[in-house]
């Protein structure tokens, strides 16, 4: 998953998809042009992690008792993403200092060893 750094990451089609799902649940965000059953399936589907953020952003903006614009939804989604990212503990912080290493040069030896390969 790529890191999100711009509100443009939250595409209009992703927002429309989330709004349609909210409409199915009875939460009216904006008017929907056609009934959902009359439409062809979407070619570009929103990833699950983005759907969760967009849903949260839309519901939060709806609490203000007004209809949010796409631009406002994108900005709010970016804010929510950044806040969640800030709250997550990094893997390095989680495991740093877990094992006590007596030899201080071991890290340098591992880093400079050409026979060790790293897989991601």
C-alpha positions as CSV (number, residue, x, y, z in Angstrom):
1,X,0.0,0.0,0.0
2,X,1.4,3.4,-1.1
3,X,1.6,6.3,1.3
4,X,-1.1,8.9,0.7
5,X,0.2,12.5,0.4
6,X,-2.4,14.3,-1.6
7,X,-6.2,14.7,-1.6
8,X,-6.2,13.8,-5.3
9,X,-5.5,10.2,-4.3
10,X,-9.2,10.0,-3.3
11,X,-10.7,9.9,-6.7
12,X,-14.2,11.1,-7.5
13,X,-15.3,7.6,-8.6
14,X,-14.2,6.3,-5.2
15,X,-16.3,8.9,-3.4
16,X,-19.3,8.1,-5.6
17,X,-19.0,4.4,-4.9
18,X,-18.9,5.1,-1.1
19,X,-21.8,7.4,-1.4
20,X,-23.8,4.8,-3.2
21,X,-23.0,2.3,-0.5
22,X,-24.2,4.8,2.1
23,X,-27.4,5.3,0.1
24,X,-28.1,1.6,0.2
25,X,-27.8,1.8,4.0
26,X,-30.3,4.6,4.1
27,X,-27.8,7.5,4.6
28,X,-28.5,10.1,1.9
29,X,-25.4,12.0,1.1
30,X,-26.5,13.5,-2.3
31,X,-28.9,12.7,-5.0
32,X,-28.0,9.7,-7.0
33,X,-28.6,10.0,-10.7
34,X,-29.9,6.5,-11.4
35,X,-30.9,3.7,-9.2
36,X,-28.0,1.5,-8.3
37,X,-29.6,-1.6,-9.9
38,X,-29.9,0.1,-13.4
39,X,-26.1,0.9,-13.6
40,X,-23.4,-1.2,-15.1
41,X,-20.8,-2.4,-12.7
42,X,-18.0,0.0,-12.0
43,X,-14.8,-0.4,-14.0
44,X,-12.6,1.3,-11.3
45,X,-13.4,0.0,-7.8
46,X,-12.2,1.7,-4.6
47,X,-9.6,-0.2,-2.6
48,X,-10.9,-1.3,0.8
49,X,-8.5,0.8,2.9
50,X,-9.5,3.9,1.0
51,X,-13.2,3.1,1.3
52,X,-12.9,3.0,5.1
53,X,-11.3,6.4,5.2
54,X,-13.8,8.0,2.7
55,X,-16.7,6.5,4.6
56,X,-15.4,8.0,7.9
57,X,-14.8,11.4,6.3
58,X,-18.3,11.6,4.7
59,X,-20.0,10.6,8.0
60,X,-18.0,13.1,9.9
61,X,-18.8,15.9,7.5
62,X,-22.5,14.9,7.5
63,X,-22.6,15.5,11.3
64,X,-22.2,19.2,10.5
65,X,-25.8,19.1,8.9
66,X,-24.8,20.1,5.4
67,X,-24.0,18.4,2.2
68,X,-20.2,18.1,1.8
69,X,-18.5,18.8,-1.5
70,X,-16.1,16.3,-3.1
71,X,-13.2,18.7,-2.4
72,X,-14.2,18.8,1.3
73,X,-14.5,15.0,1.4
74,X,-11.0,14.6,-0.1
75,X,-9.5,17.1,2.4
76,X,-11.2,15.5,5.4
77,X,-10.1,12.0,4.2
78,X,-6.5,13.1,3.9
79,X,-6.7,14.5,7.5
80,X,-8.1,11.2,8.8
81,X,-5.5,9.2,6.9
82,X,-2.6,11.3,8.4
83,X,-4.1,11.0,11.9
84,X,-4.4,7.3,11.6
85,X,-0.8,7.0,10.3
86,X,0.5,9.1,13.1
87,X,-1.2,6.8,15.7
88,X,0.2,3.6,14.2
89,X,3.3,2.3,15.9
90,X,6.1,1.7,13.4
91,X,7.6,-1.7,13.1
92,X,11.1,-0.4,14.1
93,X,9.7,1.1,17.3
94,X,7.8,-2.1,18.1
95,X,10.8,-4.4,17.8
96,X,13.7,-2.0,18.6
97,X,15.8,-3.3,21.5
98,X,14.0,-6.7,21.6
99,X,17.3,-8.6,21.6
100,X,20.4,-7.6,23.4
101,X,23.5,-7.7,21.2
102,X,26.8,-7.9,23.0
103,X,28.9,-7.2,19.9
104,X,28.5,-3.6,18.8
105,X,30.1,-4.2,15.4
106,X,27.7,-7.0,14.4
107,X,25.2,-4.5,12.8
108,X,28.0,-3.0,10.7
109,X,29.2,-6.5,9.7
110,X,25.6,-7.5,8.6
111,X,25.1,-4.3,6.7
112,X,28.4,-4.7,4.8
113,X,28.1,-8.4,4.1
114,X,27.6,-9.0,0.4
115,X,26.4,-12.5,0.7
116,X,23.2,-11.6,2.6
117,X,20.2,-10.9,0.5
118,X,17.0,-9.1,1.7
119,X,13.6,-10.0,0.4
120,X,10.6,-7.6,0.7
